[in-house]
Amino acid sequence: MPVTPRPGILDIRPYTPGAADAPGVANPVKLSSNENPLGCSPKAKEAFEAASKKLNLYPDGGARKLREAIAEVEGLEADRIVCGCGSDEILQLLGRAYLEPGDKVVQSEYGFLVYRLVAMTSGAHFVSAPETGCRASVDALLEAAGDDAAIVFLANPNNPTGTYLSGEEVRRLRAGLPEGCLLVVDEAYAEYVDVPDYETMLPMARERDDTIVTRTFSKIHGLAALRLGWAYADRSIIDVLNRVRGPFNVNLPAIDAGIAAIRDIEFREKSAAHNREQVAYLTQQLRGIGLEITPSVGNFVLIHFPETTGKTAADADRFLTARGLIVRPLVPYNLPNALRLTAGRADDNRKVVDALTEFMAA
Ligand SMILES: *Cc1c(COP(=O)(O)O)cnc(C)c1O
């Protein structure tokens, strides 16, 4: 007889990662998971290779040297940082530590899918705040939160839309949330943003004891394979996360590579500059062939397709896949007419533009 999990667990639809292959195509171009097309810092790779000589050893369970390196580079306190097996693990741990069945969890309509999984795993009640133009609305989030939200998740910038809230808007959101409500600001793409009114909420997390900022090594640092993320918050929150995390949740090669990566400012800047140029190129070219593109501050663009037969997002996805160009369909996000395209290497981006030009003209 099958063993029964907690109520709600079997309602969870497992997360579908971006596809990695295109049937029948030998070397497809993967532009479906917002990975860094420039790879990672050569210094991180070197540190990872050196770590291969220490695979018999347990890592430092507190990842102290990594936290110190992050603290130094970001101007933070090492004892207010916790590292995780991807920022994803930290999001899961927050659910485990702070949610009870029936608690209210709020996110924006097209927010990152993982937040829903976190809520469902804890049996929490999930409320989605409507967006206008694929952009989070502070008023809608506050209305959804009401006076009893336990956690509000905000990806800023958001994936898959690429849009953001200004520093002023996030502060207004925080000010309007009920007391005792945890605000999680997921800044997975913060390092890419290049607009004057965007602000990281690290200073807010320093001032308050109810707000946490998460960051990742998977995007600009190009270490998605190693699963490494971190969060910054009040010591009371970090203490809680340290109690619920696994004792060795971050592995040794990830710690060593992460230390080298966070110190390699040059690689980070090179990645950001490349991305700026390529997102601008994709936005301009794709608009030029009549597609609607949501303005993005991330390392990807959201492309909206017509609903005309033969020209839909699903048709475009098939057309691109047949040419070895893998993008992300957004049906699970309730955006069936859109595809998300990661800004890749310049030559790959050109291939996507050429293919979509052909697709739209056909
Ligand atoms: C990619 C991404 C992350 C990073 O997840 P990791 O577990 O650190 O790889 C977190 N949040 C959002 C919104 C993302 O798009």
The ligand as an SDF file (V2000), in Angstrom:
LIG
                    3D

 15 15  0  0  0  0  0  0  0  0999 V2000
   17.5910   31.6620  -11.4490 C   0  0  0  0  0  0  0  0  0  0  0  0
   16.8160   32.2120  -10.3260 C   0  0  0  0  0  0  0  0  0  0  0  0
   17.1940   31.9480   -9.0160 C   0  0  0  0  0  0  0  0  0  0  0  0
   18.4480   31.2040   -8.7430 C   0  0  0  0  0  0  0  0  0  0  0  0
   18.2340   29.9490   -8.2640 O   0  0  0  0  0  0  0  0  0  0  0  0
   19.4790   29.0950   -7.7780 P   0  0  0  0  0  0  0  0  0  0  0  0
   18.8110   28.0750   -6.9450 O   0  0  0  0  0  0  0  0  0  0  0  0
   20.3640   30.0020   -6.9670 O   0  0  0  0  0  0  0  0  0  0  0  0
   20.1560   28.5760   -8.9910 O   0  0  0  0  0  0  0  0  0  0  0  0
   16.4520   32.4820   -7.9850 C   0  0  0  0  0  0  0  0  0  0  0  0
   15.3930   33.2720   -8.2330 N   0  0  0  0  0  0  0  0  0  0  0  0
   15.0170   33.5740   -9.4730 C   0  0  0  0  0  0  0  0  0  0  0  0
   13.8890   34.4980   -9.6920 C   0  0  0  0  0  0  0  0  0  0  0  0
   15.6970   33.0340  -10.5560 C   0  0  0  0  0  0  0  0  0  0  0  0
   15.3160   33.2970  -11.8010 O   0  0  0  0  0  0  0  0  0  0  0  0
  1  2  1  0
  2  3  1  0
  2 14  2  0
  3  4  1  0
  3 10  2  0
  4  5  1  0
  5  6  1  0
  6  7  2  0
  6  8  1  0
  6  9  1  0
 10 11  1  0
 11 12  2  0
 12 13  1  0
 12 14  1  0
 14 15  1  0
M  END
$$$$
